[in-house]
Amino acid sequence: MPNDPQTRKGNTVMVIEDDPMVRKLLQAGLDEGSRKLFMAASCEEAFSQIDAGPVPEVIVLDLSLPGMGGIEFLGVVRKRYPFIKAIVLSADDGVDTIVEAMRLGALDFIPKPFKLENVRIAVNEALQYRQLQVEIDRGQQRNAFHDDARFLYTSSAMASIMETIQRVASTTVPVLITGASGVGKELVAREIHQRSDRRNGPFVKVNCAALPANLLEGELFGFEKGAFTGAVKSKPAKFERANDGTFFLDEIGELELELQSKLLHVLQDGSFSRLGSNKTIKSKARIVVATNRNIESAVNKGEFRSDLYYRLNVIRIHVPPLCERPSDIMILADHFLLRTNQKFGKSAEFDDETREYLLKYSWPGNVRELENAVSRYVVLGKLGSGFELTEAPRIDPHDPAERPISGLIQDADPVPDQNGGSEVSQRHPHEGMPLKEIARIAAREAERKAILSVLEATRWNRSRAALILKVSYKALLYKIKDCGIVRP
């Protein structure tokens, strides 16, 4: 089941309505205070926005929509995002329709034509109910806190992976997990184990890249006393330890060719021998492997045995990088924040500026980098210097590089020249700056002037301004904030 992101500020609403006039009416009526409001004309557009993040807490949904209908949408939401509260609008007020909508989790049913005030009340009540759930769940988490990793997600990509996990967990076929470093391949392997009939057995992990070949062979297959110099006593194989459980081989792409052939033998007939022994040992361990390499390329280069590859590649699960599933960022960040606060006795919280940064940073180190960043934030009170700020918007409003060109000129300290004048008037404002930075600042200032001009022309009607500028309403709000534009 997907996991609840437990947003700390329960104020995110999405409206799905294909009629542009009704959509504008709802937008004007529900857009208040610090509420984040997202608009969609179809269910397909709504899913696209949800996958891009953030995930809304309340959805106002018209049942009669082109493409995917409202009832079908509610069914998918109930399965993928059960924490979302839905309010249904429909001209069809038949009993069967109402019953089906409520069965699929709708909190309220408002017939069309509707009074805007009734929709406002329903949305406010749904947000309050949602926030109450968050506080209860958070309290339960603190009381039953443990440091175990959790398989958390809200994105459709990870929902698809969970569906695959549920289908293969009860089998014993090998599973190959691929993905970049830090995306959570081990968590997928553990989830497979936890959902299998072997959950009460051991989950044994070996990192094939962490040990040289001679030591790794002893770890995998064990050895008898005297098998080699230094073998002062016998050591059971990891395959033996994992006999009634799951054996997870991480970074399988780094396994030496000789060990690959031995692993293939175990996969073929479920037996092996310890080093220094001719006794055959049977193993019923379920094999799950992972790699961050392009395994097909390794096969083509002769670095990985093709027969072993075909044995392992029965079920393939690819975990996408975090930048391709941005809606997962905050659920993971909030979990890491809660866990790190508990670990160090802190009470750190994310402010809106930090949340915005977390969502916009590209996370080349994926979930592992996010976890480390949150730990740094809790301990030091800042995200730290580990980020390449060129990869994401800066969050420091006092950084001179973030000010428009005019701000750079006005804020420069005048330096008297030999004639008693000011050096600022004689020096170029971009002196010492890289060309790329000059272009970025110029583009930012041009955007700022264009947006401000359109906003003034539309008397600060942001919906009309977004249409004129041919950007989404959400993108315009971000640009207004990013450019430091303040309504007079």
C-alpha positions as CSV (number, residue, x, y, z in Angstrom):
1,M,0.0,0.0,0.0
2,P,1.3,3.5,-0.8
3,N,2.4,5.6,2.2
4,D,1.0,8.8,3.6
5,P,3.3,11.7,3.0
6,Q,2.0,13.5,6.2
7,T,2.5,17.0,4.9
8,R,3.2,19.3,7.8
9,K,1.0,22.1,6.5
10,G,-2.3,20.7,5.6
11,N,-3.2,23.2,2.9
12,T,-2.8,21.6,-0.6
13,V,-5.9,21.4,-2.8
14,M,-6.4,20.2,-6.4
15,V,-9.5,21.0,-8.5
16,I,-10.3,18.7,-11.5
17,E,-12.9,20.3,-13.7
18,D,-13.1,20.3,-17.5
19,D,-15.5,23.3,-17.8
20,P,-13.2,26.4,-17.9
21,M,-15.8,28.7,-16.4
22,V,-16.5,26.4,-13.5
23,R,-12.8,25.9,-13.0
24,K,-12.2,29.6,-12.8
25,L,-15.1,30.0,-10.4
26,L,-13.7,27.3,-8.1
27,Q,-10.2,28.7,-8.4
28,A,-11.3,32.2,-7.3
29,G,-13.4,30.8,-4.5
30,L,-10.9,28.4,-3.0
31,D,-7.7,30.4,-3.5
32,E,-7.1,31.9,-0.1
33,G,-4.2,32.6,2.3
34,S,-1.2,30.3,2.1
35,R,-3.2,27.5,0.5
36,K,-1.6,25.8,-2.5
37,L,-4.2,25.4,-5.2
38,F,-3.7,23.3,-8.4
39,M,-6.0,23.2,-11.3
40,A,-6.5,20.4,-13.9
41,A,-8.9,19.9,-16.8
42,S,-8.7,16.1,-16.8
43,C,-7.8,13.2,-14.7
44,E,-4.7,12.5,-16.9
45,E,-3.5,16.1,-16.3
46,A,-4.1,15.7,-12.6
47,F,-2.0,12.5,-12.4
48,S,0.8,14.3,-14.3
49,Q,0.7,17.1,-11.7
50,I,0.6,14.7,-8.8
51,D,3.6,12.7,-10.0
52,A,5.5,16.0,-10.3
53,G,4.6,16.8,-6.7
54,P,3.5,17.8,-4.3
55,V,0.6,15.4,-3.7
56,P,-2.6,17.2,-2.7
57,E,-4.4,16.5,0.5
58,V,-7.8,17.3,-0.8
59,I,-9.2,16.9,-4.4
60,V,-12.4,18.6,-5.7
61,L,-13.5,16.3,-8.5
62,D,-16.1,16.6,-11.3
63,L,-17.3,13.1,-12.1
64,S,-18.2,13.8,-15.7
65,L,-14.8,14.3,-17.4
66,P,-13.4,13.6,-20.8
67,G,-11.0,10.5,-21.0
68,M,-10.8,8.9,-17.6
69,G,-14.0,9.4,-15.7
70,G,-14.3,10.6,-12.1
71,I,-15.3,7.2,-10.7
72,E,-12.4,5.5,-12.4
73,F,-10.1,8.2,-11.1
74,L,-11.4,7.7,-7.5
75,G,-10.6,4.0,-7.8
76,V,-7.0,4.6,-8.8
77,V,-6.6,7.3,-6.1
78,R,-7.9,5.0,-3.4
79,K,-5.4,2.3,-4.4
80,R,-2.4,4.6,-5.0
81,Y,-3.0,7.6,-2.7
82,P,-5.5,6.4,0.0
83,F,-4.7,9.4,2.2
84,I,-6.1,11.9,-0.3
85,K,-9.5,13.2,0.7
86,A,-12.0,13.7,-2.2
87,I,-15.0,15.9,-2.6
88,V,-17.2,15.0,-5.6
89,L,-19.2,17.4,-7.8
90,S,-21.7,16.0,-10.2
91,A,-24.9,16.8,-12.0
92,D,-25.8,13.1,-11.7
93,D,-27.3,12.9,-8.2
94,G,-28.5,9.3,-8.5
95,V,-28.3,7.0,-5.5
96,D,-26.0,4.6,-7.3
97,T,-23.5,7.3,-8.3
98,I,-23.4,8.7,-4.8
99,V,-23.0,5.2,-3.2
100,E,-20.2,4.3,-5.6
101,A,-18.3,7.6,-5.0
102,M,-18.6,7.2,-1.2
103,R,-17.5,3.5,-1.5
104,L,-14.4,4.7,-3.2
105,G,-13.5,7.1,-0.4
106,A,-15.2,10.4,-1.3
107,L,-15.9,12.5,1.9
108,D,-18.6,14.6,0.4
109,F,-21.0,14.7,-2.6
110,I,-22.1,18.2,-3.8
111,P,-24.7,18.2,-6.7
112,K,-24.4,20.6,-9.6
113,P,-25.3,23.5,-9.8
114,F,-23.6,24.2,-6.5
115,K,-23.2,27.0,-4.1
116,L,-19.5,28.1,-3.9
117,E,-19.9,28.5,-0.1
118,N,-20.8,24.8,0.2
119,V,-17.7,23.8,-1.6
120,R,-15.5,26.1,0.6
121,I,-17.0,24.5,3.7
122,A,-16.5,21.0,2.4
123,V,-12.8,21.7,1.5
124,N,-12.1,23.3,4.9
125,E,-13.6,20.4,6.8
126,A,-11.7,17.9,4.6
127,L,-8.4,19.7,5.3
128,Q,-9.1,19.8,9.0
129,Y,-10.0,16.1,9.0
130,R,-6.8,15.4,7.0
131,Q,-4.6,17.3,9.4
132,L,-6.2,15.6,12.4
133,Q,-5.2,12.3,10.9
134,V,-1.7,13.5,10.3
135,E,-1.3,14.5,14.0
136,I,-2.7,11.1,15.2
137,D,-0.4,9.2,12.8
138,R,2.6,11.2,13.8
139,G,2.0,10.6,17.5
140,Q,1.7,6.9,16.9
141,Q,4.9,7.0,14.9
142,R,6.8,8.7,17.7
143,N,5.4,6.2,20.3
144,A,6.3,3.2,18.1
145,F,9.5,4.7,16.7
146,H,12.1,2.4,15.3
147,D,15.1,3.0,13.1
148,D,14.3,0.4,10.5
149,A,14.1,1.7,6.9
150,R,10.7,2.0,5.4
151,F,9.5,1.6,1.8
152,L,7.9,5.0,1.4
153,Y,6.5,6.5,-1.8
154,T,3.6,8.4,-3.4
155,S,4.8,8.4,-7.0
156,S,3.2,6.2,-9.7
157,A,6.6,4.8,-10.6
158,M,7.1,3.4,-7.1
159,A,3.4,2.3,-7.0
160,S,4.1,0.2,-10.1
161,I,7.2,-1.3,-8.4
162,M,5.1,-2.2,-5.3
163,E,2.6,-4.0,-7.5
164,T,5.4,-6.0,-9.0
165,I,6.8,-6.8,-5.5
166,Q,3.4,-8.0,-4.4
167,R,3.1,-10.3,-7.4
168,V,6.6,-11.9,-7.1
169,A,7.1,-12.0,-3.3
170,S,5.3,-15.3,-2.8
171,T,7.4,-17.0,-5.5
172,T,11.0,-18.2,-5.4
173,V,12.2,-17.0,-8.8
174,P,15.3,-14.7,-8.8
175,V,14.8,-11.0,-8.9
176,L,17.2,-8.5,-10.6
177,I,17.0,-5.0,-9.2
178,T,18.6,-2.2,-11.2
179,G,19.1,1.5,-10.6
180,A,21.6,4.2,-9.8
181,S,23.4,4.3,-6.5
182,G,21.3,5.4,-3.6
183,V,17.9,5.0,-5.2
184,G,16.8,2.3,-2.6
185,K,17.5,-1.0,-4.3
186,E,18.1,-2.7,-0.9
187,L,14.7,-1.4,0.4
188,V,13.0,-3.1,-2.6
189,A,14.8,-6.3,-1.8
190,R,13.8,-6.1,1.9
191,E,10.2,-5.4,0.9
192,I,10.2,-8.5,-1.3
193,H,11.4,-10.5,1.7
194,Q,8.9,-9.0,4.1
195,R,6.0,-9.8,1.8
196,S,7.1,-13.4,1.2
197,D,6.5,-16.6,3.0
198,R,10.1,-16.4,4.2
199,R,9.5,-13.2,6.2
200,N,10.3,-15.1,9.4
201,G,13.6,-16.4,8.0
202,P,16.8,-14.4,7.7
203,F,17.5,-11.6,5.2
204,V,21.2,-12.0,4.4
205,K,23.1,-9.3,2.5
206,V,26.5,-9.4,0.8
207,N,28.0,-6.5,-1.0
208,C,30.0,-7.9,-3.9
209,A,32.0,-4.7,-4.3
210,A,33.1,-4.5,-0.7
211,L,35.4,-7.5,-0.5
212,P,38.3,-8.8,-2.7
213,A,37.5,-12.0,-4.7
214,N,39.4,-14.4,-2.3
215,L,37.5,-13.1,0.8
216,L,34.2,-12.8,-1.0
217,E,34.4,-16.5,-2.1
218,G,34.8,-17.5,1.6
219,E,31.8,-15.3,2.6
220,L,29.5,-16.7,-0.1
221,F,30.4,-20.4,0.1
222,G,32.1,-20.7,3.5
223,F,35.3,-22.8,4.2
224,E,36.6,-25.6,6.3
225,K,39.3,-25.4,8.9
226,G,42.7,-25.5,7.2
227,A,41.3,-24.8,3.7
228,F,43.9,-22.0,3.4
229,T,46.4,-20.2,5.5
230,G,44.6,-18.4,8.3
231,A,41.5,-20.6,8.2
232,V,41.9,-21.6,11.9
233,K,38.2,-22.7,12.1
234,S,35.4,-23.6,9.8
235,K,33.0,-20.8,8.6
236,P,29.4,-21.5,7.3
237,A,28.5,-20.0,4.0
238,K,26.1,-17.1,3.6
239,F,24.0,-19.4,1.5
240,E,23.6,-21.6,4.5
241,R,22.6,-18.7,6.8
242,A,20.0,-17.6,4.2
243,N,18.6,-21.2,3.7
244,D,15.1,-20.4,4.9
245,G,15.1,-16.8,4.0
246,T,16.4,-14.4,1.3
247,F,20.0,-13.9,0.1
248,F,20.5,-10.4,-1.3
249,L,23.7,-9.9,-3.4
250,D,24.2,-6.2,-3.8
251,E,26.4,-4.9,-6.7
252,I,26.3,-8.2,-8.5
253,G,27.9,-6.6,-11.5
254,E,31.2,-6.4,-9.6
255,L,31.4,-10.2,-9.1
256,E,34.5,-11.9,-10.5
257,L,33.9,-14.3,-13.5
258,E,35.1,-17.3,-11.5
259,L,32.6,-16.6,-8.7
260,Q,29.9,-16.0,-11.3
261,S,30.3,-19.6,-12.5
262,K,30.0,-20.9,-8.9
263,L,26.9,-18.7,-8.3
264,L,25.4,-20.0,-11.5
265,H,25.9,-23.6,-10.2
266,V,24.0,-22.8,-7.0
267,L,21.2,-21.2,-9.1
268,Q,21.0,-24.3,-11.3
269,D,20.8,-27.1,-8.8
270,G,20.7,-25.4,-5.4
271,S,23.9,-26.9,-4.1
272,F,27.5,-25.9,-3.4
273,S,30.5,-27.0,-1.4
274,R,32.6,-25.1,1.1
275,L,36.2,-24.3,0.3
276,G,38.4,-27.2,1.3
277,S,35.5,-29.7,1.3
278,N,33.8,-32.1,-1.1
279,K,30.6,-32.3,0.9
280,T,27.6,-31.0,-1.0
281,I,25.4,-28.6,0.8
282,K,21.9,-27.8,-0.3
283,S,20.5,-24.3,-0.2
284,K,16.9,-23.2,-0.6
285,A,17.7,-19.5,-0.2
286,R,15.7,-17.1,-2.4
287,I,18.1,-15.1,-4.5
288,V,17.7,-11.3,-5.1
289,V,20.4,-9.3,-6.7
290,A,21.0,-5.7,-7.5
291,T,23.4,-3.6,-9.6
292,N,23.9,0.0,-10.6
293,R,25.8,-1.0,-13.7
294,N,24.4,-1.4,-17.2
295,I,24.4,-5.2,-16.9
296,E,23.6,-5.8,-20.6
297,S,26.7,-3.8,-21.6
298,A,28.8,-5.8,-19.1
299,V,27.5,-9.0,-20.8
300,N,28.4,-7.7,-24.3
301,K,31.9,-6.8,-23.1
302,G,32.4,-10.3,-21.6
303,E,32.6,-8.9,-18.1
304,F,29.5,-10.7,-17.0
305,R,28.4,-14.2,-17.9
306,S,25.4,-14.3,-20.3
307,D,24.1,-17.6,-18.8
308,L,24.2,-16.1,-15.3
309,Y,22.5,-13.0,-16.6
310,Y,19.6,-15.0,-18.1
311,R,19.3,-16.9,-14.8
312,L,19.0,-13.8,-12.7
313,N,17.0,-11.7,-15.1
314,V,13.7,-13.6,-14.5
315,I,12.0,-10.7,-12.8
316,R,13.5,-7.3,-13.5
317,I,12.7,-4.3,-11.3
318,H,14.2,-0.9,-12.2
319,V,14.2,1.8,-9.5
320,P,14.2,5.3,-11.1
321,P,16.3,8.1,-9.7
322,L,14.7,10.4,-7.2
323,C,14.7,13.3,-9.7
324,E,12.3,11.3,-11.8
325,R,9.8,10.9,-8.9
326,P,9.7,14.3,-7.2
327,S,6.5,13.5,-5.4
328,D,8.5,11.0,-3.2
329,I,10.9,13.7,-2.0
330,M,8.9,15.2,0.9
331,I,7.5,11.9,2.2
332,L,11.1,10.6,2.5
333,A,12.4,13.9,3.8
334,D,9.7,14.0,6.5
335,H,10.5,10.4,7.5
336,F,14.2,11.2,7.8
337,L,13.4,14.3,9.7
338,L,11.3,12.4,12.2
339,R,13.8,9.6,12.6
340,T,16.8,12.0,13.0
341,N,15.0,14.2,15.5
342,Q,14.2,11.1,17.6
343,K,17.7,9.9,17.3
344,F,19.4,13.1,18.5
345,G,16.6,14.4,20.7
346,K,15.9,17.4,18.4
347,S,12.7,19.1,17.2
348,A,13.7,20.5,13.9
349,E,11.1,21.4,11.3
350,F,11.3,22.3,7.6
351,D,10.2,25.8,6.8
352,D,8.6,26.6,3.4
353,E,11.8,27.8,1.9
354,T,13.7,24.6,2.8
355,R,10.8,22.5,1.5
356,E,10.8,24.4,-1.8
357,Y,14.6,23.8,-2.1
358,L,14.3,20.1,-1.3
359,L,11.7,19.7,-4.1
360,K,13.7,21.6,-6.7
361,Y,17.2,20.2,-6.0
362,S,18.1,17.5,-8.5
363,W,19.5,14.9,-5.9
364,P,22.2,13.3,-8.0
365,G,23.0,11.1,-4.9
366,N,19.3,10.1,-4.8
367,V,17.6,8.9,-1.5
368,R,21.0,8.4,0.2
369,E,22.0,12.0,-0.4
370,L,18.6,13.2,0.8
371,E,18.9,11.3,4.0
372,N,22.4,12.7,4.7
373,A,21.1,16.2,3.9
374,V,18.3,15.9,6.4
375,S,20.6,14.6,9.1
376,R,22.9,17.6,8.4
377,Y,19.9,19.9,8.6
378,V,18.8,18.5,12.0
379,V,22.3,18.6,13.5
380,L,23.6,21.9,12.0
381,G,20.4,23.7,11.3
382,K,21.3,24.0,7.6
383,L,21.4,21.8,4.5
384,G,25.1,22.3,4.3
385,S,27.6,22.8,1.6
386,G,27.2,19.3,0.0
387,F,25.0,20.7,-2.8
388,E,26.1,21.9,-6.1
389,L,24.0,24.9,-6.2
390,T,24.2,25.3,-9.9
391,E,22.0,22.3,-10.2
392,A,19.1,23.8,-8.4
393,P,17.6,27.2,-7.5
394,R,19.5,28.9,-4.6
395,I,17.5,29.5,-1.4
396,D,19.6,32.2,0.1
397,P,17.8,35.5,-0.6
398,H,20.8,37.5,0.6
399,D,23.1,35.9,-2.0
400,P,24.2,38.8,-4.3
401,A,24.1,36.4,-7.3
402,E,20.3,36.1,-6.8
403,R,19.6,39.8,-7.0
404,P,18.7,41.4,-10.3
405,I,21.3,43.4,-12.2
406,S,20.0,46.7,-10.8
407,G,20.4,45.4,-7.3
408,L,24.0,44.4,-8.0
409,I,24.8,48.0,-9.1
410,Q,23.0,49.7,-6.3
411,D,24.4,47.5,-3.6
412,A,28.0,47.8,-4.6
413,D,30.2,49.8,-2.2
414,P,31.6,52.9,-3.8
415,V,35.4,52.8,-3.8
416,P,37.0,56.3,-4.2
417,D,39.4,56.6,-7.2
418,Q,42.4,58.8,-7.3
419,N,40.4,61.8,-8.5
420,G,38.0,61.5,-5.5
421,G,35.2,60.0,-7.6
422,S,33.5,56.7,-7.3
423,E,35.1,53.7,-8.9
424,V,31.6,52.1,-9.4
425,S,30.7,54.5,-12.1
426,Q,33.8,53.6,-14.0
427,R,33.9,49.8,-13.5
428,H,31.6,47.5,-15.5
429,P,29.0,46.0,-13.1
430,H,29.8,42.4,-14.4
431,E,33.6,42.7,-13.8
432,G,35.0,39.4,-12.5
433,M,31.8,37.5,-13.2
434,P,31.7,34.4,-15.5
435,L,29.8,34.8,-18.7
436,K,27.3,32.0,-17.7
437,E,26.5,33.9,-14.5
438,I,26.0,37.2,-16.4
439,A,23.6,35.5,-18.8
440,R,21.7,33.9,-16.0
441,I,21.2,37.2,-14.2
442,A,20.2,39.0,-17.4
443,A,17.6,36.3,-18.2
444,R,16.3,36.5,-14.7
445,E,15.9,40.2,-14.8
446,A,14.2,40.0,-18.3
447,E,11.7,37.4,-16.9
448,R,11.1,39.7,-13.9
449,K,10.3,42.7,-16.0
450,A,8.0,40.7,-18.4
451,I,6.1,39.1,-15.5
452,L,5.7,42.4,-13.7
453,S,4.5,44.2,-16.8
454,V,1.8,41.6,-17.5
455,L,0.7,41.5,-13.8
456,E,0.3,45.3,-13.9
457,A,-1.6,45.1,-17.2
458,T,-4.0,42.5,-15.7
459,R,-4.3,44.3,-12.4
460,W,-2.6,41.4,-10.7
461,N,-5.0,38.7,-12.0
462,R,-2.5,35.9,-11.9
463,S,-4.8,33.4,-13.8
464,R,-5.0,35.9,-16.8
465,A,-1.3,36.6,-16.6
466,A,-0.5,32.9,-16.8
467,L,-2.6,32.6,-19.9
468,I,-0.9,35.6,-21.5
469,L,2.6,34.4,-20.6
470,K,1.6,30.8,-21.7
471,V,2.8,29.2,-18.5
472,S,0.9,27.2,-15.9
473,Y,-0.6,29.0,-12.9
474,K,1.7,27.0,-10.7
475,A,4.8,28.0,-12.7
476,L,3.8,31.6,-12.6
477,L,3.4,31.6,-8.8
478,Y,6.9,30.1,-8.5
479,K,8.4,32.7,-10.9
480,I,6.8,35.5,-8.9
481,K,8.4,34.2,-5.8
482,D,11.7,33.4,-7.4
483,C,12.0,36.8,-9.0
484,G,11.2,38.6,-5.7
485,I,8.1,40.3,-7.2
486,V,5.8,41.8,-4.5
487,R,2.4,43.2,-5.2
488,P,2.3,46.9,-4.4
